Amino acid sequence: MAEKVKYEFHRKLPYSYICKLFSLYKKLLESMAKKTIVITGGAGFIGSHVVRLFVNKYPDYTIVNLDALTYAGNLENLKDIEDQPNYIFEKANIVDAEAIKAVFQKHNPDGVIHLAAEAMWTGQ
């Protein structure tokens, strides 16, 4: 019959080491929870619903609404969440590379949901 091996490594680890491991684990979990998401076209009909969903469903995430506010965008669509602490509005056009670069440098997003688009029917 195989002899049972006794594992008592936990008793040999210094308390300060265990505290350090716990602290690193806690920081890892916190960093995973605090994401920044940019949503382009967030003032449009569909985009405003997506922005509202993310702001309400993920309170630990920072939601950056990036919209040029052309004819299709209207911030009135988001009046109910404009004062939420995890909501930020940035007025910029996605075709303006310098403006987009500035927004990305300012907020350092973890992800982008791209909903900005303009479609015009020309009657042809």
C-alpha positions as CSV (number, residue, x, y, z in Angstrom):
1,M,0.0,0.0,0.0
2,A,1.3,3.4,-0.9
3,E,2.4,5.6,1.9
4,K,0.4,8.9,2.3
5,V,2.6,11.9,1.8
6,K,2.0,14.7,4.2
7,Y,1.9,18.2,2.7
8,E,2.6,20.9,5.2
9,F,4.0,23.6,3.0
10,H,1.5,26.1,4.1
11,R,3.0,26.1,7.6
12,K,6.4,26.9,6.2
13,L,5.3,30.0,4.3
14,P,5.9,33.2,6.2
15,Y,2.8,35.2,6.9
16,S,4.2,38.2,5.1
17,Y,4.5,36.1,1.9
18,I,0.9,34.9,2.1
19,C,-0.2,38.5,2.6
20,K,1.8,39.6,-0.4
21,L,0.2,36.8,-2.6
22,F,-3.2,37.8,-1.4
23,S,-2.5,41.5,-2.2
24,L,-1.3,40.6,-5.7
25,Y,-4.3,38.4,-6.3
26,K,-6.7,41.2,-5.1
27,K,-5.0,43.7,-7.5
28,L,-5.3,41.3,-10.4
29,L,-9.0,40.9,-9.7
30,E,-9.5,44.7,-9.4
31,S,-7.6,45.3,-12.6
32,M,-9.8,42.8,-14.4
33,A,-13.0,44.4,-13.2
34,K,-12.1,48.0,-14.1
35,K,-12.3,48.1,-17.9
36,T,-12.7,51.0,-20.2
37,I,-14.8,50.5,-23.3
38,V,-15.2,53.0,-26.1
39,I,-18.5,52.8,-27.9
40,T,-18.5,54.8,-31.2
41,G,-21.9,56.1,-32.5
42,G,-23.2,55.9,-28.9
43,A,-25.7,58.8,-29.4
44,G,-27.5,57.2,-32.3
45,F,-30.6,55.0,-32.0
46,I,-28.9,51.7,-31.6
47,G,-25.7,53.0,-30.0
48,S,-27.6,54.8,-27.2
49,H,-29.3,51.5,-26.2
50,V,-25.9,49.8,-26.2
51,V,-24.3,52.6,-24.1
52,R,-27.2,52.5,-21.6
53,L,-27.0,48.7,-21.3
54,F,-23.2,48.8,-20.6
55,V,-23.4,51.7,-18.2
56,N,-26.1,50.0,-16.2
57,K,-25.0,46.4,-16.4
58,Y,-21.3,47.0,-15.8
59,P,-20.9,49.7,-13.1
60,D,-17.2,48.9,-12.7
61,Y,-16.5,49.6,-16.3
62,T,-15.9,53.1,-17.7
63,I,-18.0,53.6,-20.8
64,V,-16.7,56.3,-23.2
65,N,-19.4,57.3,-25.7
66,L,-17.6,58.7,-28.8
67,D,-20.0,60.4,-31.2
68,A,-19.7,63.2,-33.8
69,L,-23.3,64.3,-33.1
70,T,-24.3,64.5,-36.7
71,Y,-28.0,64.3,-37.7
72,A,-28.2,60.8,-36.4
73,G,-26.8,61.4,-32.9
74,N,-28.8,62.9,-30.1
75,L,-27.6,63.1,-26.5
76,E,-31.3,63.4,-25.4
77,N,-31.3,59.7,-25.9
78,L,-29.0,59.3,-22.9
79,K,-30.4,61.9,-20.5
80,D,-31.1,59.1,-18.0
81,I,-27.5,58.1,-17.6
82,E,-25.5,61.3,-18.3
83,D,-24.7,61.8,-14.6
84,Q,-23.6,58.2,-14.0
85,P,-20.0,58.0,-12.6
86,N,-19.0,55.4,-15.2
87,Y,-20.2,57.3,-18.2
88,I,-18.1,59.8,-20.3
89,F,-19.1,61.5,-23.5
90,E,-16.4,62.5,-26.1
91,K,-17.5,64.5,-29.2
92,A,-15.3,63.4,-32.0
93,N,-15.6,62.1,-35.6
94,I,-14.1,58.7,-36.3
95,V,-12.6,60.0,-39.6
96,D,-10.5,62.5,-37.6
97,A,-7.4,60.5,-36.8
98,E,-5.9,63.1,-34.4
99,A,-9.1,63.4,-32.4
100,I,-9.4,59.6,-32.1
101,K,-5.8,59.3,-31.1
102,A,-6.3,61.9,-28.4
103,V,-9.4,60.1,-27.0
104,F,-7.4,56.8,-27.0
105,Q,-4.5,58.4,-25.2
106,K,-6.8,60.0,-22.7
107,H,-8.8,57.0,-21.8
108,N,-6.6,54.0,-22.8
109,P,-9.5,51.7,-23.6
110,D,-9.5,47.9,-23.2
111,G,-12.0,47.5,-26.0
112,V,-14.0,49.2,-28.7
113,I,-17.6,48.6,-29.9
114,H,-17.9,50.3,-33.2
115,L,-21.4,51.4,-34.1
116,A,-20.7,54.7,-35.8
117,A,-22.0,54.8,-39.3
118,E,-23.9,57.1,-41.6
119,A,-26.1,55.7,-44.3
120,M,-27.9,58.0,-46.7
121,W,-30.3,56.8,-49.2
122,T,-29.7,58.7,-52.5
123,G,-32.9,57.5,-54.1
124,Q,-31.1,55.5,-56.8
